[in-house]
Amino acid sequence: MSTRPRVSARISAISESATLAVDAKAKAMKAAGRPVIGFGAGEPDFPTPGYIIEAAVQAAREPRFHKYTPAGGLPELKQAIADKTRRDSGYAVEASQVLVTNGGKQAVYEAFATLLDPGDEVLVVAPYWTTYPEAIKLAGGVQVDVVTDESTGYLASVEQLEAARTERTKVLLFVSPSNPTGAVYSREQTEAIGRWAAEHGLWVVTDEIYEHLVYGGAEFTSIATAVPELGDRVVILNGVAKTYAMTGWRVGWLIGPSDVVKAATNLQSHATSNVANVSQMAALAAVSGDLSAVAEMRAAFDRRRQTMVRMLNEIPGVFCPEPKGAFYAYPSVKELIGKELRGRRPQSSGELAELILEEAEVAVVPGEAFGTPGYFRLSYALGDDDLVEGVSRVAKLLSEAR
Ligand SMILES: Cc1ncc(COP(=O)(O)O)c(C=O)c1O
């Protein structure tokens, strides 16, 4: 009998997605009849707009879309993504610099797989989205955390980045607006970080998937446009999921210099080939249409954001800086760790989240999932009434902490 492990070391090292695990537990409790309110979801609660669905229905009827198409994406979609990037970010790219992927997630994997050799370091601002560490690890890269907290609204400074840079640093991962914190870098901050990266010859991988979800006075700035000095060492990741309420359609993209895009396309040609044509045609309708659907969602998210942040900050022991983008609040619950609550003493935000799920029937994602224990992530992409009810239940429970 072979004593070799059944599952490879590389794949065994991948953790279960903590956000999906919380969601699964909440759904199981719901299925068992308990009135759980979930703040775990990372997706808009709106349906995909009708004109996008119509485009998909038409595409499904066309025999040419029943066949394989180019692995890197339909030419008309690649052109539309290039045009959209020029429209929204002022960044001029050719269709040949676009690779259409199975959601933004595949773009994340392919970007790191294409750029990293074993031992190459990637600077990642924590709290970070759960998928990045796994994609970096699988590519043989080494993640170097740049930890931020509520005192700066989870924004990293050039000084912090410089302190983490070594001779092995190849890539800076720049995410604004951020999942999980909702932090948005100003134009000045973006320029300063981009210039620092350019000065040190770093690549910048920038995830722009929440570009259209910014609130109040905040503005989205594409680092690629703001810092021309970065030249051709920028890779942009994006997709239709969050802007057009299309998480289930699985269309994202990667934009970069031709050599990187060509290499990533070769990888995709052996992994998944073309993204489902029906989804690509839906995405074409989305990116070449106007932004009225996202404007409507943004107004609803903004209202819910303000309600949630106000309610969270009224809870003793909870502090939530104002998120400026995406659809998440990221409050600190550090003061509540170790306090007595319903006969228990949670020793981590993970344990506190479990207690809240059991006692208040509310699901939140603990900060452990995002590299910073002591926090919760709450999505405000859910109905106003559920939001108020859910946060009220948490407030009532946590007010008993002693
Ligand atoms: C920051 C960020 N990037 C990328 C994605 C990928 O989205 P999708 O694969 O659904 O397009 C997500 C989804 O949660 C995200 O939060």
The ligand as a Gaussian input file, in Angstrom:
#p B3LYP/6-31G(d) Opt

LIG

0 1
 C      -12.625000      41.939000      -4.131000
 C      -13.243000      40.918000      -5.007000
 N      -12.652000      40.600000      -6.154000
 C      -13.161000      39.668000      -6.975000
 C      -14.321000      39.005000      -6.663000
 C      -14.763000      37.947000      -7.635000
 O      -16.035000      37.986000      -8.036000
 P      -16.606000      36.970000      -9.120000
 O      -15.689000      35.806000      -9.199000
 O      -17.956000      36.612000      -8.639000
 O      -16.629000      37.739000     -10.421000
 C      -14.978000      39.289000      -5.464000
 C      -16.191000      38.542000      -5.052000
 O      -16.575000      38.474000      -3.918000
 C      -14.438000      40.274000      -4.615000
 O      -15.030000      40.608000      -3.467000

